Amino acid sequence: MDVKEAVRTAKQYIEDLFINEDERITSVGLEEVVFDDTKHAWKVTIGFSRSWNQGFTVGRRSFKVVQIDDRNGRVVSMTHRTLSDALN
């Protein structure tokens, strides 16, 4: 699996989970990609905006890290990432 494939898989996973009538996410985009050699996994951070965040704080986004097994292309996990995580 190459990096472009990993990103496509992660974005599709997020869209399948969150693009629905209740969530109504928008502005889905790639934020970061890291390959973990020890786990043979891609960690792809995808950012998006939620309908209830619009208007409260300009530019407020949610970030999810999708971990994908490089050997079989399957999503292993999805975790939440905050800006404070990125600063540490």
Phi, psi and omega in degrees: 000132177262176186298321180296320177296318179298317180295315178301317180298314181296314180296318180296320179298313179297314181297319179297323181279321192250343179272094177208179185298325182283315185278313180049055179283154178221172175053048179287128181204156178290135177246319186197149175225133177224138173257126179262105182297324183289328181257357184051051185219147173269138173244107186248120178267124179244131178253152177200165177251145177252151185301324182282349175273341181295129176093335179281306179226118181298130177081006180291129182227158172258149180230131178234137176258117179258121179260128185236128177291122183293332185286327184232357177075011181272143175288128182264321182199165172221127180231159179275143177233133177255165178298327179295330175299320183289333182278343182268000000 
